Amino acid sequence: MTVTPGKKIYFLSDFHLGAPDHDSSLVREKKVVAFLESIRHDAAEIFIVGDIFDFWFEYTKVVPKGYVRLLGKLAELADSGLVIHVFVGNHDMWMNGYFEKELNIPVYHQPKQFEWNGKKFFIGHGDGLGPGDQGFKFIKKIFRNRFCQWLFGQVHPSWGIGLANYLSRKSRAKTGSTDEHFLGEENEWLIVYSKEVLQQQYYDYFIFGHRHYPIDCKLKNQSRYINLGDWIRHFTYAVFDGQDLQLHKWEQ
């Protein structure tokens, strides 16, 4: 694929809409919508790389309440012909056709490879990759199990979403301040994972979310690991102009 001169590919992740409360989430949602509107004139494609929502579960006949501004903007952009890609994260992995059917936006449940202008990209949310965090990897297998998802779907949404929001808050409390600073290459699991992948196949860019801390780390042979940060504290995103990729901070 080729990036047309004057056009760009945008990457952003980790909005966690819904957390920690409605009012602060709404402020954040409006910022994301304003950003999407600001880039529509030169965006060739937009990648949202996981955890759009702090919790999202697609019941058979019910979708979680709220987020109408973002969903409406995504529908508008997609209807205008702009290509948008969505990756699930560990907070919104329970997507099951709503985005594809209602918004005409493809949803990816695993990391995926792309190539533009001869540059190879490895893109994914990043949860469960690399060494460590065995507890989460075990829980992730349960969460992604179809039967377990069906069981959860039998719980009334008021109870199910309430429980999920409670567990999400507990998860953030457990994380503490580890997402506020760079841990060093040997302790950044996604950097370790990227280096392992490079031993088997070359990519110019590894692009992940999940970490909530913007990172641009040089790997061997001019490969780079990019973490997109988040839209809770950092409001960061990456842009590929056809030649190079850079991290930026959006300030309004």
Secondary structure, 3 states (H helix, E strand, C coil): CCCCCCCEEEEECCCCECCCCHHHHHHHHHHHHHHHHHHCCCEEEEEEECCCECCCECCCCCCCCCCHHHHHHHHHHHHCCCEEEEECCCCCCECCCHHHHHHCCCEECCCEEEEECCEEEEEECCCCCCCCCHHHHHHHHHHCCHHHHHHHHCCCHHHHHHHHHHHHHHHHHHHCCHHHCCCCCCCCHHHHHHHHHHCCCCCCEEEECCCCCEEEEECHHHCEEEEECCCCCCCEEEEECCCCEEEEECCC
